[in-house]
Every structure is written in C-alpha cells, then in structure tokens.
Amino acid sequence: MMANVTDNPAAGRFELIEEGHTAYADYRREGGRLYIDYVFSPVPLRGKGTSDRLMRGVQADAREKGEEIVPICGYAATWLRRHP
C-alpha cells in the first residue's frame, strides 16, 4: 500500500490525510472482493489529486492481498476504468 494511505478496518475505510483533512474510501470485504462503497474528499482537497492518490493506495492494497476491486461508488468505477 502507498505509504500515506492507511487501512482503518475498525471504520471500514481507507484514509489519506493531507493538509489536515481526511479523504477516505468506505469499503467492505467479502469472498476475496473489496467493495468500494463511497469515496470522499473534503472540499479543501478537491481538484488536487487527493482522491487519485487515495485510490492508488486502495488498488495497491487490493493487489497485495489478491483481492478484486468491485466499485459501487461512481468515482471509484470511473477511476478503475482509467487505471486498470
């Protein structure tokens, strides 16, 4: 996983803290699949590539664990189409 992206299993989300704000991707794991339910970036971080860096960390973690990512969130689905 990318160094700045952390897995918070108690909250069921990956987190990335930048400029004192937390972007996150809510997830659930079932049967070797990582479902990304929602990706959120606070307003001050939008347009700065924060969600992209967050998703790169999510993707790296899933690859490391051999999980298939199943995007439920529209942003995650679009991001994954662009970064297979």
C-alpha positions as CSV (number, residue, x, y, z in Angstrom):
1,M,0.0,0.0,0.0
2,M,1.2,3.5,-0.6
3,A,2.8,5.0,2.5
4,N,0.3,7.8,3.1
5,V,-2.8,5.7,2.6
6,T,-3.8,3.7,5.7
7,D,-6.4,1.0,6.2
8,N,-8.7,1.7,9.1
9,P,-10.6,-1.7,9.4
10,A,-12.5,-0.6,12.6
11,A,-14.1,2.2,10.5
12,G,-14.2,0.1,7.3
13,R,-12.3,2.6,5.3
14,F,-9.0,3.6,3.7
15,E,-7.8,7.0,4.7
16,L,-5.4,9.7,3.4
17,I,-4.6,12.7,5.5
18,E,-3.4,15.8,3.6
19,E,-3.3,19.4,4.7
20,G,-5.0,18.4,8.0
21,H,-8.1,16.9,6.2
22,T,-9.0,13.3,5.7
23,A,-10.1,11.8,2.4
24,Y,-11.5,8.3,2.7
25,A,-12.9,5.3,0.8
26,D,-15.5,3.3,2.6
27,Y,-15.2,-0.4,1.9
28,R,-16.3,-3.9,2.8
29,R,-14.6,-7.2,2.1
30,E,-16.4,-10.3,1.0
31,G,-15.2,-13.5,-0.6
32,G,-11.9,-12.2,-1.9
33,R,-13.5,-9.0,-3.2
34,L,-13.0,-5.4,-2.0
35,Y,-16.2,-3.4,-2.5
36,I,-15.6,0.3,-2.6
37,D,-18.9,1.8,-1.4
38,Y,-18.0,5.5,-1.3
39,V,-15.1,7.8,-1.9
40,F,-15.0,11.2,-0.2
41,S,-12.6,14.1,-0.4
42,P,-13.2,17.2,1.7
43,V,-13.8,20.4,-0.2
44,P,-10.3,21.9,0.5
45,L,-8.6,18.9,-1.1
46,R,-10.8,18.7,-4.2
47,G,-9.0,19.3,-7.5
48,K,-5.6,18.5,-6.0
49,G,-5.4,14.8,-6.9
50,T,-6.1,13.6,-3.4
51,S,-8.8,11.1,-4.4
52,D,-6.4,9.8,-7.1
53,R,-3.7,9.2,-4.6
54,L,-6.2,7.5,-2.2
55,M,-7.4,5.2,-5.0
56,R,-3.8,4.3,-5.9
57,G,-3.3,3.2,-2.3
58,V,-6.5,1.2,-2.3
59,Q,-5.5,-0.5,-5.6
60,A,-2.1,-1.3,-4.2
61,D,-3.6,-2.9,-1.1
62,A,-6.0,-5.0,-3.1
63,R,-3.3,-6.2,-5.4
64,E,-1.1,-7.1,-2.4
65,K,-3.9,-9.1,-0.9
66,G,-5.0,-10.7,-4.2
67,E,-8.5,-9.1,-4.0
68,E,-10.7,-8.0,-6.9
69,I,-12.0,-4.4,-6.5
70,V,-15.7,-4.0,-7.1
71,P,-16.6,-0.4,-7.3
72,I,-20.0,0.6,-6.0
73,C,-19.2,4.3,-6.0
74,G,-19.3,6.2,-9.3
75,Y,-15.9,7.9,-8.7
76,A,-14.2,4.5,-7.9
77,A,-15.8,3.0,-11.0
78,T,-14.5,5.8,-13.3
79,W,-11.1,5.7,-11.7
80,L,-10.7,2.0,-12.2
81,R,-11.7,2.2,-15.8
82,R,-8.9,4.7,-16.3
83,H,-6.4,2.8,-14.2
84,P,-6.9,-1.0,-14.9
